[in-house]
Amino acid sequence: MTSNESALVSVTPRGTRPRNRRDQIRSAAATLFYERGYEQVSIADVAESVNVGPSALYRHFSGKADLLFESIDQIINAFAEMVADLPARNLDGIARTAARTALAYRPLGVLWQREARNLPDEQHAVLRKHLRDAVLTLAGTLNEIRPELSVDQAEFLAACGVNAMSSISFHRLPISDEELLAGLALRVLSYEFTEPAAPDHVQRELPAPESRRDEIADAAAALFARHGYDAVGIDDIGAAVGIAGPSIYNHFTSKQDLLFSSLGRAYAMLQGSLADALETSAPVEEVLRRVVESYVDMTYDHSDLVTNLIAESRNLGDEFQEAAQKAQLGYIGQWVALIHQLRPDEDPTVSRIKVQAAQMMANSVCRTLYLRSRPGFRRDLGEICWLLVA
């Protein structure tokens, strides 16, 4: 499933005015934003998808940003309703509901983590609150089932579970039923906390840039992560490094080249950590664990770079897109190869779904500031990532 099929409302023939027209528009917009990206979708595209003229949309929505906001909020609300109406008050019931919800509302992860960045701050804050409220509802139920958990621990596990499930939003791998996802959710929700035995992980800075080119790429990466690629101009990047904007073209052929270079630094760091983990005669299980730990360190230490890998790769043109996709798939493939050595009989597609769940969960949770502040965060996140792929 590559679109929010179960959340879609059937389209009414042109010339009629159904009572659910507003819901139709929001659902259609959510699908288009998910499949093409916000910048690539026009009001006319949404209007055409529901068989109305563009002017008819403005009777319901003030503009494209308003449409994006309501499209995401509609799915968050549906997700919240499913979470609040759990059919079984046990861990297995929660896990199955989480899996079922992820499959029913597959676009939510992409829409929230990638497209919501296009919204004004006040609308983004509203969505953030609504999504956290849904996670807190799930955490409350988890607390009822596992009273030994603190409120913070229950919320942490609920957020990890939701983000592991929403990883399916970022790939098109076929998932035939909910059993695999439910099993992964159960691993997360069953995690046993231990008291921190040592100070938590200390964030490490990026390696010092070795050239003016690297300095510019680092500054651009930070700006792209905070404001989005489309909102950042060459003059903004130049100002961040103390030069005139056009001077950047002494180092890069285009803004696309600059984005590709900043993403390239992130992939190079991942590959470097992977190479270090592989250069050992340790058993495969230990090597895989080192790979998982190095990835969690990367997401914890350099969340700006991770944000760009998630949200900005799609802004690359054809000239750079193929190379970026090759790097991404190659890195995931090396995890899958290690899992195959550990469990030769496991379906590679299943292994890839597990890897995506671990990586996307780490990406998302590390970028959530209120979760990062709890003691033992880095260690617990690494352990849960390991549970997802082990």
Protein Blocks (a to p, Z undefined) as FASTA:
>chain_A
ZZdfklpccdddehiacfklmmmmmmmmmmmmmmnopklpcfklmmmmnopafklmmmmb
gbfklmmmmmmmmmmmmmmmmmmmcfbdcfklmmmmmmmmmmmmmmlmmmmmmmmmmpcf
klmmmmmmmmmmmmmmmmmmmmmmmmmbcfklmmmmmmmmmmmmmmmmmpccdcfblmlm
mmmmmmmmmpccdddfbdcdddddddddfbfklmmmmmmmmmmmmnojklpcfklmmmmn
opafklmmmmbgbfklmmmmmmmmmmmmmmmmmmmmmmccbdfklmmmmmmmmmmmmmmm
mmmlmmmmmmmmmmpcfklmmmmmmmmmmmmmmmmmmmmmmmmmbcfklmmmmmmmmmmm
mmmmmmmmklmmpghklmmmmmmmmmmmZZ
